[in-house]
Amino acid sequence: MQRFLTILAFYKPFVVWSFAINVLLGFFNPHLMPVIVTKLFLTVFAWYYVNETNAKRKLTFYKNLGISPLTLFSSLFLVDITLTIGFLTVFKEFT
């Protein structure tokens, strides 16, 4: 449970951007598969961004806690997809 909360702490700065992208994708294409592919692309981009900038020091913190970057970003993707599916389900009900 502590690892999951640590991963959520890593996800916290990305929540606002993820929600904004959910809204945009919901308006333009509310189908599930293109949204999942877009979120996968954005997760890979976030990994690249963190890995190539000064934010790489954050990855060292998570490695010291026993969380590999692959585990961190795959968990980030799963949490994001779960929130996205919930958002799109509610969004489809009101459109």
C-alpha positions as CSV (number, residue, x, y, z in Angstrom):
1,M,0.0,0.0,0.0
2,Q,2.9,2.3,0.8
3,R,4.3,1.8,-2.7
4,F,1.0,2.6,-4.3
5,L,0.7,5.9,-2.3
6,T,4.3,6.7,-3.4
7,I,3.3,6.2,-7.0
8,L,0.3,8.4,-6.5
9,A,2.6,11.1,-5.1
10,F,4.6,10.8,-8.3
11,Y,1.4,11.1,-10.4
12,K,0.1,14.1,-8.5
13,P,1.8,16.8,-10.8
14,F,0.5,15.0,-13.9
15,V,-3.2,14.9,-12.8
16,V,-4.1,18.4,-14.0
17,W,-2.6,17.7,-17.5
18,S,-4.2,14.3,-17.6
19,F,-7.6,15.8,-16.8
20,A,-7.2,18.5,-19.5
21,I,-6.3,15.9,-22.1
22,N,-9.3,13.8,-21.0
23,V,-11.6,16.8,-21.6
24,L,-10.1,17.4,-25.0
25,L,-10.2,13.8,-26.1
26,G,-13.7,13.5,-24.7
27,F,-14.9,16.4,-26.9
28,F,-13.1,15.3,-30.1
29,N,-13.1,11.5,-29.9
30,P,-14.8,9.9,-26.9
31,H,-14.0,6.3,-28.1
32,L,-11.9,4.3,-25.8
33,M,-9.2,2.8,-28.0
34,P,-7.8,6.1,-29.4
35,V,-7.8,7.5,-25.9
36,I,-5.8,4.6,-24.5
37,V,-3.3,4.8,-27.3
38,T,-2.9,8.6,-26.7
39,K,-2.5,8.0,-23.0
40,L,0.2,5.4,-23.7
41,F,2.0,7.8,-26.0
42,L,1.8,10.5,-23.3
43,T,3.1,8.1,-20.6
44,V,6.1,7.3,-22.8
45,F,6.6,11.0,-23.4
46,A,6.5,11.7,-19.6
47,W,9.1,8.9,-19.1
48,Y,11.3,10.5,-21.7
49,Y,10.8,14.0,-20.2
50,V,11.7,12.8,-16.7
51,N,14.6,10.7,-17.9
52,E,16.2,13.5,-20.0
53,T,15.8,16.5,-17.6
54,N,16.8,17.4,-14.1
55,A,13.7,15.5,-12.9
56,K,15.8,12.4,-13.3
57,R,16.8,12.9,-9.7
58,K,13.3,12.0,-8.7
59,L,13.7,8.6,-10.3
60,T,16.7,8.0,-8.0
61,F,14.4,8.6,-5.0
62,Y,11.9,6.0,-6.3
63,K,14.7,3.5,-7.1
64,N,15.9,3.8,-3.5
65,L,12.4,2.9,-2.4
66,G,12.6,-0.2,-4.5
67,I,10.4,1.0,-7.4
68,S,11.9,0.7,-10.8
69,P,11.2,3.3,-13.5
70,L,9.3,0.6,-15.5
71,T,7.1,-0.2,-12.5
72,L,6.6,3.5,-11.8
73,F,5.5,4.5,-15.3
74,S,3.4,1.3,-15.9
75,S,1.6,1.9,-12.7
76,L,1.2,5.6,-13.6
77,F,-0.3,4.4,-16.9
78,L,-2.7,2.0,-15.2
79,V,-3.9,4.6,-12.7
80,D,-4.3,7.2,-15.5
81,I,-6.3,4.7,-17.7
82,T,-8.5,3.8,-14.8
83,L,-9.3,7.5,-14.2
84,T,-9.7,8.1,-17.9
85,I,-12.2,5.2,-18.4
86,G,-14.3,6.5,-15.5
87,F,-14.2,10.0,-16.9
88,L,-15.2,8.9,-20.4
89,T,-18.0,6.8,-19.1
90,V,-19.5,9.7,-17.2
91,F,-18.8,12.0,-20.1
92,K,-20.6,9.7,-22.6
93,E,-23.7,9.6,-20.3
94,F,-24.1,13.4,-20.5
95,T,-23.4,13.9,-24.2
